[in-house]
Amino acid sequence: MKLTKVQRLMLHSLGQFYRSLNQPLVEKPVLVRTSKIAFIELLLKSQLLAKHERALYKNLESLGKQRMISYDNKMITFSENGLKELQKISKEIQQFNDLQHYFETAEKPKRKLQTIIRY
């Protein structure tokens, strides 16, 4: 089943959240996990998803039903399918970031660009 845009955003944001928390702990054998409540509060505080709290809970529940995430002692963990989907999303986002970086640093074309003035 295909994920909705909000579900993909939530999956990606959970991955980024875990990546930012666990990065300082790379040399230590500890992985930080979060609860559903703490993650939803974080999303609401960010104001990046224009959803209400209940809608975010429903989206997390549907990610659980689709076996993208699971709960281990009330802590959210990625399933194997969730990690694969997260890699797909990250690859897609990376392509957009690479294009943006290319056009910011690319040389200007040798041909003259046409300018049109509109009224």
N, C-alpha and C positions, 0 to 999 in steps of 0.2 A: 504494500500500500504506500502510495506517495505521501510525503510529508507536506504539510502546509508551510507557508512562508513563516508564520509565527513559530511553528514547531522547529523549523530549521534554524531560526534566529535563537530560540531558546537552547537548542542543542549546541550551537556554536558558542553562545555566551557561556554555557556551563563549561565547555572545553577551554575557553579562554580564561575563565575564572580559576579552574583547576591548574592550568598552565602557569598563571601568575602566582598562585599560592605555592605550588610545588617547586617552582624554579629555584628559590633560595635553598631548598632542602635536597638538591640533587645528590650531594655527597652523603647524606644521611638516609638510613633506610626507613624513612617515615613518609607517608603520603597523607596529605590533608584532604579530608572529605567534608561535605556540607550537608545539612539537612534540607528538606524541602522548604520548610518555613524560612530559614535563613536565606536561601537562594531566591525565593520569591520576594522577600523584603529587599534584597539587593537589587533585583530587577525593577521593582517599584520605585526605589530611590533613584535609580539611574534615569528614569523617565524616557528611556529609549524605545520601549515597547508601549504603545498606546492601548494597553489592555488593563482591565480591572483585575483585582486580586483573584477573584473566583475564576475568571477566564484563564489566568496563568496556571491555577491549580488544575483546571480541566485539561489544559495542554500538556502539563506534566503527566497527568493520569493517562492521556492518550499515548504519550511517548512510552510509558510503562507497558501499556497494552500492546503496542507495536514492538515491544522487546528491544527498544533502543536504550533504555535505562532500566536499572533495577535498584532495589533498596536493600542495603545490608545494614542491619541495626539502625534503621531509620535514616541512613546516610545514602545519598544518591551516588550510584556507581554506573559507569558505562558498561553496556553489554558488548559483545563482539560485533553485533550488527550496528550498534550505536557508534562504536569506534570507526567502523568502515564508512558509515554515513558522515561522520565528522571529518574524516579524511577527504571525502568527496567535496564537502562544503568548503573546507580549507583550500583545496586545490582550485576550486572555482573562484574563491575570493582572491587567491594569489594571482590568478590571471588578470583580474581587474586591477589589482595593485601594480602588477608588472607593466600593464598598459599605461597606467597613470604615470608611473615613474619614467617610462620611455618617452612619453610626450613632454614631460617636464625637463628632461635632460637631452633630448634629441636635437640634432642640428637642424637648422631651418632648411627647407627644401631649396634647391638651386633655382627652380623656376620662380618667377615672380608670382606672388599671390594676388588674386583679383580682389579689389575692394569695391563694395557696392554701398552707396549711401541711399538710405530709404527715408522717405518723408512720413 
